[in-house]
């Protein structure tokens, strides 16, 4: 993965493949350990148009996003959802959500950085 100086990372998995969802954890761990100190992480489940072949539930994604928010809220903003690259459903919205978080997080981090009592 290339992530040096990245402000946002979109980590995409296939909702019809539980192994691809497991790989998300490895990717996130690498980003947290070796990536920039602050970034937006957007977890994206692709192939939402293949509901009948689903192996990763929406609840699994929701639980993982909650876990990430709880463990990394001091360093990273977290978002996520599902889309279909084939139909285009929700693709733009997820991209936009990540970009909006970059702007929001950037402002918050600048404010915290100006306060010498807050370590960021």
Backbone bond lengths (Angstrom), bond angles and torsions (degrees), N, CA, C in turn:
res aa  C-N    CA-C-N  psi(-1)  N-CA   C-N-CA  omega(-1)  CA-C   N-CA-C  phi
1 X - - - 1.456 - - 1.525 109.00 -
2 X 1.294 114.93 145.10 1.461 120.56 173.28 1.518 107.35 -110.21
3 X 1.328 117.26 121.43 1.457 120.07 -176.33 1.522 113.27 -144.97
4 X 1.307 118.39 5.08 1.455 120.45 -179.31 1.522 110.02 -56.73
5 X 1.298 117.45 129.20 1.463 125.28 179.40 1.524 113.75 64.60
6 X 1.323 117.93 14.41 1.460 120.47 179.56 1.529 109.75 -70.55
7 X 1.315 115.43 143.66 1.456 120.66 176.50 1.521 110.85 -99.71
8 X 1.324 116.48 -24.82 1.461 121.35 -179.97 1.525 108.97 -144.21
9 X 1.338 115.60 141.96 1.462 121.01 175.75 1.521 107.72 -125.17
10 X 1.318 116.30 126.39 1.459 122.45 174.41 1.526 106.50 -101.21
11 X 1.319 116.25 111.17 1.458 121.21 -179.94 1.527 106.88 -102.95
12 X 1.326 116.11 114.84 1.460 121.72 -171.70 1.525 110.30 -108.20
13 X 1.332 115.02 134.24 1.460 120.85 174.37 1.524 108.69 -127.62
14 X 1.309 115.62 166.84 1.453 123.94 -178.39 1.532 108.46 -99.36
15 X 1.337 118.55 118.22 1.467 120.13 -177.32 1.528 112.32 -65.68
16 X 1.329 117.35 -13.19 1.465 120.65 178.55 1.536 111.82 -93.94
17 X 1.336 116.51 9.64 1.462 121.22 -177.81 1.529 110.39 -139.45
18 X 1.319 116.14 106.42 1.467 119.00 179.11 1.526 111.66 -64.52
19 X 1.326 117.77 -30.06 1.467 119.53 178.87 1.528 111.50 -67.11
20 X 1.322 117.64 -32.19 1.470 118.72 178.45 1.524 110.42 -69.92
21 X 1.339 117.50 -31.83 1.464 120.60 176.52 1.525 110.33 -68.65
22 X 1.320 117.22 -37.84 1.470 120.63 176.59 1.524 110.38 -63.03
23 X 1.307 117.13 -34.77 1.465 121.75 179.76 1.532 111.21 -65.94
24 X 1.328 116.67 -27.60 1.471 120.90 177.91 1.528 109.75 -57.18
25 X 1.316 116.79 -43.19 1.472 120.33 -179.85 1.524 111.15 -58.93
26 X 1.332 116.53 -42.19 1.463 119.79 179.18 1.524 110.49 -64.11
27 X 1.316 116.12 -43.27 1.463 120.24 179.97 1.530 111.34 -63.70
28 X 1.313 116.63 -44.50 1.464 120.46 179.16 1.525 110.06 -62.97
29 X 1.331 117.36 -43.38 1.468 120.44 178.68 1.523 110.93 -59.00
30 X 1.321 116.56 -42.15 1.462 119.98 178.57 1.522 111.22 -64.90
31 X 1.319 116.77 -43.41 1.467 120.10 178.50 1.525 111.68 -61.84
32 X 1.314 116.40 -42.87 1.463 120.79 -179.41 1.528 110.72 -66.51
33 X 1.331 116.47 -42.55 1.459 120.74 -177.55 1.524 114.02 -75.29
34 X 1.335 117.28 -38.06 1.453 119.86 -170.78 1.515 114.69 -119.95
35 X 1.309 116.71 -10.02 1.460 120.28 -177.82 1.515 112.41 -82.17
36 X 1.317 115.61 -172.72 1.464 120.61 178.77 1.529 110.64 -59.53
37 X 1.327 117.24 154.10 1.462 119.51 -176.29 1.526 114.05 -64.76
38 X 1.310 117.39 -24.99 1.457 121.17 179.63 1.516 109.04 -139.77
39 X 1.312 115.21 127.08 1.456 119.28 177.39 1.519 109.82 -159.29
40 X 1.315 115.60 166.52 1.455 122.77 175.61 1.519 107.69 -95.42
41 X 1.330 116.02 130.61 1.456 121.75 177.10 1.525 108.20 -110.33
42 X 1.325 116.77 121.27 1.460 121.67 178.70 1.528 107.41 -117.75
43 X 1.334 115.63 115.85 1.460 121.57 -179.69 1.534 107.52 -96.06
44 X 1.334 116.02 121.82 1.462 121.06 -172.60 1.523 110.65 -121.55
45 X 1.326 115.48 122.42 1.459 121.46 173.11 1.525 108.52 -91.42
46 X 1.314 116.85 116.32 1.462 121.81 -179.07 1.535 110.05 -96.69
47 X 1.302 115.69 165.47 1.470 125.96 -179.66 1.528 111.71 73.51
48 X 1.321 116.47 35.90 1.469 120.82 178.21 1.523 111.69 -61.73
49 X 1.315 116.60 -16.81 1.471 120.90 177.38 1.527 112.18 -76.03
50 X 1.321 117.88 -6.48 1.471 121.53 -178.79 1.532 110.59 -109.64
51 X 1.314 115.49 50.52 1.467 122.87 -177.01 1.528 112.11 -54.35
52 X 1.309 118.24 -38.90 1.467 120.93 -177.08 1.528 112.60 -67.83
53 X 1.335 117.65 -16.79 1.463 121.84 179.95 1.528 112.00 -105.60
54 X 1.316 116.85 9.38 1.462 122.59 -175.16 1.525 112.05 -57.78
55 X 1.336 115.90 132.72 1.464 122.55 173.20 1.523 111.61 -118.09
56 X 1.326 116.78 -17.14 1.465 121.78 179.77 1.523 107.38 -115.64
57 X 1.317 116.46 116.88 1.460 119.78 -176.88 1.533 111.50 -75.51
58 X 1.305 114.63 158.70 1.466 119.88 175.38 1.517 110.22 -62.65
59 X 1.327 116.64 -32.88 1.462 120.50 178.91 1.528 111.50 -66.56
60 X 1.347 117.42 -36.84 1.469 119.97 176.72 1.522 110.76 -60.45
61 X 1.323 116.21 -41.87 1.465 119.95 177.57 1.522 109.73 -64.80
62 X 1.321 117.25 -47.12 1.467 120.88 -179.27 1.532 111.05 -59.18
63 X 1.325 117.15 -42.89 1.463 120.91 178.93 1.524 111.32 -63.54
64 X 1.325 116.93 -42.34 1.463 120.66 -179.67 1.529 110.48 -66.44
65 X 1.317 117.67 -40.84 1.466 120.29 177.74 1.529 110.39 -62.20
66 X 1.314 117.33 -41.32 1.473 120.79 177.28 1.524 110.91 -62.07
67 X 1.316 115.82 -43.12 1.461 120.67 178.26 1.527 110.87 -60.49
68 X 1.322 116.80 -45.51 1.463 120.45 179.34 1.518 111.40 -63.05
69 X 1.316 116.60 -42.98 1.468 120.11 -179.88 1.525 110.76 -61.28
70 X 1.313 116.80 -40.24 1.459 120.28 -178.87 1.523 112.24 -70.28
71 X 1.311 117.40 -38.09 1.469 119.81 -174.56 1.523 114.15 -90.24
72 X 1.334 117.76 -19.10 1.467 119.01 -175.04 1.520 114.13 -127.19
73 X 1.336 117.91 14.16 1.452 119.88 -174.37 1.523 112.85 -61.92
74 X 1.331 118.38 -26.09 1.456 120.64 -179.66 1.529 112.70 -75.43
75 X 1.333 117.43 -18.27 1.467 120.61 -177.71 1.512 114.36 -118.61
76 X 1.312 117.08 -33.65 1.454 120.13 -171.76 1.524 111.59 -133.01
77 X 1.308 115.75 142.20 1.463 120.68 170.16 1.528 106.87 -89.79
78 X 1.327 116.45 144.66 1.459 120.99 -174.23 1.529 110.10 -128.63
79 X 1.328 115.19 136.80 1.465 121.42 175.61 1.521 107.38 -144.65
80 X 1.320 115.94 172.24 1.455 118.40 177.60 1.507 112.38 176.97
81 X 1.309 114.30 171.13 1.449 121.34 -179.91 1.509 110.11 170.75
82 X 1.316 115.47 -170.62 1.456 120.66 -179.48 1.525 110.58 -119.24
83 X 1.317 114.17 154.05 1.460 120.25 179.32 1.530 109.15 -150.93
84 X 1.311 114.43 175.93 1.458 120.78 172.37 1.520 107.90 -130.16
85 X 1.306 116.51 112.68 1.464 120.05 176.76 1.525 110.27 -65.88
86 X 1.330 116.13 -30.98 1.468 120.13 -178.22 1.530 111.15 -67.23
87 X 1.327 116.74 -45.68 1.468 119.89 -178.34 1.525 112.83 -94.18
88 X 1.318 116.59 -18.02 1.464 120.94 -177.72 1.517 113.29 87.27
89 X 1.326 117.45 -2.44 1.464 120.74 -179.31 1.521 111.71 -59.75
90 X 1.314 116.17 124.57 1.461 126.15 172.83 1.530 114.75 68.40
91 X 1.308 119.37 3.23 1.465 121.74 179.56 1.533 109.89 -63.84
92 X 1.313 117.12 -53.48 1.463 120.75 -178.66 1.520 111.62 -60.53
93 X 1.319 116.82 -40.03 1.467 120.82 -178.01 1.531 111.01 -63.33
94 X 1.332 117.73 -40.75 1.460 120.16 179.78 1.524 111.46 -70.00
95 X 1.308 116.69 -38.37 1.468 119.76 176.03 1.524 109.49 -62.77
96 X 1.315 115.79 -46.09 1.464 120.74 -179.89 1.530 111.36 -61.98
97 X 1.322 117.20 -40.70 1.466 120.61 179.63 1.528 110.90 -60.11
98 X 1.321 116.26 -43.35 1.461 119.91 177.76 1.512 112.04 -62.40
99 X 1.327 117.02 -43.58 1.463 120.70 -179.70 1.520 112.12 -66.64
100 X 1.335 116.78 -38.50 1.461 119.82 177.58 1.527 110.93 -65.16
101 X 1.324 116.78 -38.45 1.461 119.52 176.77 1.519 111.65 -65.08
102 X 1.326 117.32 -36.49 1.462 119.94 176.65 1.528 109.17 -58.14
103 X 1.318 116.88 -45.84 1.467 119.93 179.03 1.518 111.44 -63.88
104 X 1.327 117.76 -45.47 1.462 121.64 -179.16 1.519 111.12 -64.62
105 X 1.314 116.63 -48.49 1.457 120.71 -178.98 1.519 110.39 -63.89
106 X 1.311 116.80 -40.27 1.464 120.05 178.81 1.514 111.83 -57.96
107 X 1.312 117.16 -42.66 1.458 121.11 179.46 1.517 110.52 -66.37
108 X 1.334 117.03 -45.92 1.462 120.94 -179.08 1.523 110.27 -62.98
109 X 1.341 118.00 -43.85 1.451 120.59 -178.67 1.519 111.53 -65.61
110 X 1.332 117.26 -36.34 1.459 119.59 176.78 1.517 110.74 -64.53
111 X 1.329 117.23 -40.74 1.456 120.89 178.46 1.522 110.45 -64.13
112 X 1.327 117.71 -44.01 1.458 121.07 179.68 1.524 111.19 -66.09
113 X 1.324 116.58 -38.43 1.451 120.57 -178.67 1.525 111.54 -64.14
114 X 1.325 117.83 -27.08 1.455 120.45 -179.04 1.529 111.61 -79.77
115 X 1.329 118.07 -12.44 1.456 122.52 178.09 1.526 108.06 -98.20
116 X 1.346 118.14 112.47 1.474 120.15 -176.04 1.527 113.85 -66.57
117 X 1.331 118.47 -12.19 1.455 121.65 -179.40 1.532 112.40 -88.15
118 X 1.322 117.16 -8.59 1.458 120.62 -179.23 1.517 109.12 -109.84
119 X 1.308 116.04 122.65 1.458 120.65 177.10 1.495 109.16 -91.34
120 X 1.317 116.21 125.88 1.476 120.75 178.75 1.502 109.41 -119.87
